[in-house]
Amino acid sequence: MGKLVVHQEKVQDIQALIKICPFGAMEEKDGKIEINAACKLCKLCVKKGGGAMEYVEEETGPKVDKSQWKGIAVYVDHVDGRIHPVTYELIGKARELAGKINHPVYAIFMGSNIEKQAEEILHYGVDKVFVCDKKELEAFNIENYTTAFEEFINKVKPSAILVGATPVGRQLAPRVAQRFHTGLTADCTILDMHENTDLVQIRPAFGGNIMAEILTPNNRPQMATVRYKIMDAPKRNDQPSGSIEKLDFASDKFTSRVQVLGITKKPKETSIENADVLVVAGRGLKKKEDLELVKQLAEALDGDVACTRPLVEGGWMDAKCQIGLSGRTVRPKLIITCGVSGAIQFVAGMEHSEQIFAINSDPKASIFKVANYAVVGDLYEIVPKLIEQIKQGRGVA
């Protein structure tokens, strides 16, 4: 943790400094600035206070010997041996981070009868794949998987661990972090690495109003989860590299109180995460019936319809169609936003789309900052003309 220090002698205009804080955490007492309990440590006053404010880290206990922890590890997320593509994205980011500090890249693959699938990971540039292939890991049992993960960390001592923010990853990562009393940052959008091996974990905070930069300087391993389609996956190499090492330990270490009685598979459904073309409805739509206009544009492009959070909260569309930090992360070839303002929570879920085409009547809308093509105007006038032009181009009456 840290605290704010006020350098009273450097305060030139007390009222101007007080106005900087969006939370009303600064107040004047006897001609001096004081910080109250409303402070969120957003550090905005440090950036704009002209040197009057300083953020100071407080010592929280003995520091870890960072030299004993080496390597960037990626958890291999899979279902019955079918590797989730977020794994390859994290391997790509792990290679980038490891290159800055000259560390190896590891993968931890847990399950049953998975040794053959582990060979596929060697085509993506990892230095070593640790395989824990045991009958007790055949089904996802959270306690057994946590035990196996703990054994891996105790043996290998990786400096940082990246986990996909999947249903499995979101259960597993917090339990592993608790075993080692270390930090875990969820849904990171940016990752970087300091020379001292501290992992820089960046994610939106306080409703997306700020981007929080989080460090775990006094504990190891450092842990972060990342959503699918946030990072770039490396190209698959024709020739494998690296090696596979079996992670073995006595089965009596599995002391789970959970018994998996059976697995019921969900029926397959269309997901906006896999769409090549998306048309997004925002608050610019006046009523629920106007969604038909957005659907017509999506149909003309053979695409799918998505939406922003307010439309889900209003009951206009299902939550599985929502894009953003509290929804889905997408990366289509083309995304068209209709009446979307571009809040940071929404943008974080789609900013890696190949082409972004934005329609908004407000020329100062935030969505235009990330758009490749911007159209300022009324969507009720623009969208019908766009549909007509697309149909004419395809020879559709």
Secondary structure as the mmCIF struct_conf table of DSSP 4:
data_model
#
loop_
_struct_conf.conf_type_id
_struct_conf.id
_struct_conf.beg_label_comp_id
_struct_conf.beg_label_asym_id
_struct_conf.beg_label_seq_id
_struct_conf.end_label_comp_id
_struct_conf.end_label_asym_id
_struct_conf.end_label_seq_id
STRN STRN1 GLY A 2 VAL A 6
HELX_RH_3T_P HELX_RH_3T_P1 GLN A 8 LYS A 10
BEND BEND1 GLN A 12 GLN A 12
HELX_RH_AL_P HELX_RH_AL_P1 ILE A 14 ILE A 20
TURN_TY1_P TURN_TY1_P1 PRO A 22 PHE A 23
STRN STRN2 MET A 26 LYS A 29
TURN_TY1_P TURN_TY1_P2 ASP A 30 GLY A 31
STRN STRN3 LYS A 32 ILE A 35
TURN_TY1_P TURN_TY1_P3 ALA A 37 ALA A 38
HELX_RH_AL_P HELX_RH_AL_P2 LEU A 44 LYS A 48
BEND BEND2 GLY A 49 GLY A 49
TURN_TY1_P TURN_TY1_P4 GLY A 50 GLY A 51
BEND BEND3 ALA A 52 ALA A 52
STRN STRN4 MET A 53 GLU A 57
HELX_LH_PP_P HELX_LH_PP_P1 GLU A 58 GLU A 59
BEND BEND4 GLY A 61 GLY A 61
HELX_LH_PP_P HELX_LH_PP_P2 PRO A 62 VAL A 64
HELX_RH_3T_P HELX_RH_3T_P2 LYS A 66 GLN A 68
STRN STRN5 ILE A 72 TYR A 75
STRN STRN6 HIS A 78 VAL A 79
TURN_TY1_P TURN_TY1_P5 ASP A 80 GLY A 81
STRN STRN7 ARG A 82 ILE A 83
TURN_TY1_P TURN_TY1_P6 PRO A 85 PRO A 85
HELX_RH_AL_P HELX_RH_AL_P3 VAL A 86 ILE A 101
TURN_TY1_P TURN_TY1_P7 ASN A 102 ASN A 102
STRN STRN8 VAL A 105 GLY A 111
BEND BEND5 SER A 112 ASN A 113
HELX_RH_AL_P HELX_RH_AL_P4 GLU A 115 ILE A 121
HELX_RH_3T_P HELX_RH_3T_P3 LEU A 122 TYR A 124
TURN_TY1_P TURN_TY1_P8 GLY A 125 GLY A 125
BEND BEND6 ASP A 127 ASP A 127
STRN STRN9 LYS A 128 ASP A 133
HELX_RH_3T_P HELX_RH_3T_P4 LYS A 135 LEU A 137
BEND BEND7 GLU A 138 ALA A 139
HELX_RH_AL_P HELX_RH_AL_P5 ILE A 142 VAL A 156
BEND BEND8 SER A 159 SER A 159
STRN STRN10 ALA A 160 GLY A 164
BEND BEND9 THR A 166 THR A 166
HELX_RH_AL_P HELX_RH_AL_P6 PRO A 167 ARG A 179
TURN_TY1_P TURN_TY1_P9 PHE A 180 HIS A 181
STRN STRN11 LEU A 184 THR A 185
BEND BEND10 ASP A 187 ASP A 187
BEND BEND11 THR A 189 THR A 189
STRN STRN12 ILE A 190 MET A 193
TURN_TY1_P TURN_TY1_P10 GLU A 195 ASN A 196
BEND BEND12 THR A 197 THR A 197
STRN STRN13 LEU A 199 ALA A 205
TURN_TY1_P TURN_TY1_P11 PHE A 206 ASN A 209
STRN STRN14 ILE A 210 ILE A 214
TURN_TY1_P TURN_TY1_P12 PRO A 217 ASN A 218
BEND BEND13 ASN A 219 PRO A 221
STRN STRN15 GLN A 222 VAL A 226
TURN_TY1_P TURN_TY1_P13 TYR A 228 LYS A 229
BEND BEND14 ILE A 230 MET A 231
HELX_LH_PP_P HELX_LH_PP_P3 ASP A 232 ASN A 237
BEND BEND15 ASP A 238 GLN A 239
BEND BEND16 GLY A 242 GLY A 242
STRN STRN16 SER A 243 LYS A 246
HELX_RH_3T_P HELX_RH_3T_P5 SER A 251 LYS A 253
BEND BEND17 ARG A 257 ARG A 257
HELX_LH_PP_P HELX_LH_PP_P4 LYS A 265 LYS A 268
HELX_RH_3T_P HELX_RH_3T_P6 ILE A 272 ASN A 274
BEND BEND18 ASP A 276 ASP A 276
STRN STRN17 VAL A 277 ALA A 281
TURN_TY1_P TURN_TY1_P14 ARG A 283 GLY A 284
BEND BEND19 LYS A 287 LYS A 287
HELX_RH_3T_P HELX_RH_3T_P7 LYS A 288 ASP A 290
HELX_RH_AL_P HELX_RH_AL_P7 LEU A 291 ALA A 300
TURN_TY1_P TURN_TY1_P15 LEU A 301 ASP A 302
STRN STRN18 ASP A 304 CYS A 307
HELX_RH_AL_P HELX_RH_AL_P8 ARG A 309 GLU A 313
TURN_TY1_P TURN_TY1_P16 GLY A 314 GLY A 315
BEND BEND20 TRP A 316 MET A 317
HELX_RH_3T_P HELX_RH_3T_P8 ALA A 319 CYS A 321
STRN STRN19 GLN A 322 ILE A 323
BEND BEND21 GLY A 324 GLY A 324
TURN_TY1_P TURN_TY1_P17 LEU A 325 SER A 326
BEND BEND22 GLY A 327 GLY A 327
STRN STRN20 ARG A 328 ARG A 328
BEND BEND23 LYS A 333 LYS A 333
STRN STRN21 LEU A 334 CYS A 338
BEND BEND24 GLY A 339 GLY A 339
HELX_RH_AL_P HELX_RH_AL_P9 ILE A 344 VAL A 347
TURN_TY1_P TURN_TY1_P18 ALA A 348 HIS A 352
BEND BEND25 GLU A 354 GLU A 354
STRN STRN22 GLN A 355 ASN A 360
BEND BEND26 SER A 361 SER A 361
TURN_TY1_P TURN_TY1_P19 PRO A 363 LYS A 364
HELX_RH_3T_P HELX_RH_3T_P9 SER A 366 LYS A 369
TURN_TY1_P TURN_TY1_P20 VAL A 370 VAL A 370
BEND BEND27 ASN A 372 ASN A 372
STRN STRN23 TYR A 373 VAL A 376
BEND BEND28 GLY A 377 GLY A 377
HELX_RH_AL_P HELX_RH_AL_P10 LEU A 379 GLY A 393
TURN_TY1_P TURN_TY1_P21 ARG A 394 GLY A 395
#
